[in-house]
């Protein structure tokens, strides 16, 4: 009986030990499974955080690029505004300059219109033409509307005049226009230019016409209004024809 009891007790102790060991092993396995699950949850959470951080960085970079582009666009707009302001300032300066030139030319035109035709006065000898130039200017000055007439030489000096105080101005300006005919012939398909006219808005006409005087580059400069310009043209035609016949 004693031996049986000891065997029974020993078996019970072994069973308890085995049960304790099995329970401990199961508890450890459950703990490991829980820890693994927690690690997986933590890993997924960390991955989510990394993805969110990457998205945040990308969004921040996009916003920074958009801000830089906006700054560049604003700078370009500001530069264009400054260029346009400069262009406007230059245009205003040009307009002011042109307005001043217009006023000056109007004043000169008014002065020319107010000048009266006077008897031809011989200021420089051109012997080849003789008194024919004086006669030509005298006939031109008789036409109504003629306000001045002058013969100018190749230097812009007065040869003969019926233009009163306008003689020197007509000679200088007429010589300049006459000289430009050479450039016109060089640049355009024109040959012998017989006359150049300048019209203003009030009916006045400035006429510059080369004179066929051998050995001299003379030009007749006339300022007239209305029929005076046509009368001056007829006088020049008649004078040139008479010289050609003679």
NORQUI-V612737 format. One record per residue. N is the residue number from 0. PHI is phi as a letter, one per 20 degrees, with the letter a starting at -180 (NA if undefined). Layout:
n={N N}
phi={PHI PHI}
This chain:
n={0 1 2 3 4 5 6 7 8 9 10 11 12 13 14 15 16 17 18 19 20 21 22 23 24 25 26 27 28 29 30 31 32 33 34 35 36 37 38 39 40 41 42 43 44 45 46 47 48 49 50 51 52 53 54 55 56 57 58 59 60 61 62 63 64 65 66 67 68 69 70 71 72 73 74 75 76 77 78 79 80 81 82 83 84 85 86 87 88 89 90 91 92 93 94 95 96 97 98 99 100 101 102 103 104 105 106 107 108 109 110 111 112 113 114 115 116 117 118 119 120 121 122 123 124 125 126 127 128 129 130 131 132 133 134 135 136 137 138 139 140 141 142 143 144 145 146 147 148 149 150 151 152 153 154 155 156 157 158 159 160 161 162 163 164 165 166 167 168 169 170 171 172 173 174 175 176 177 178 179 180 181 182 183 184 185 186 187 188 189 190 191 192 193 194 195 196 197 198 199 200 201 202 203 204 205 206 207 208 209 210 211 212 213 214 215 216 217 218 219 220 221 222 223 224 225 226 227 228 229 230 231 232 233 234 235 236 237 238 239 240 241 242 243 244 245}
phi={NA f f f f f f f f f f f f f f f f f f f f f f f f f f f f f f f f f f f f f f f f f f f f f f f f f f f f f f f f f f f f f f f f f f f f f f f f f f f f f f f f f f f f f f f f f f f f f f f f f f f f f f f f f f f f f f f f e f e f c f g c e d b f c f f e m e f f f f f f f f f f f f f n f d r b b d d e f d n e f e b b c d m f e g f f f f f f f f f f f f f f f f f f f e c f c d e e e a c c c d d e d n f c d d c c f d f d f n c e e b e d c c b c m f g f f f f f f f f f f f f f f f f f f}
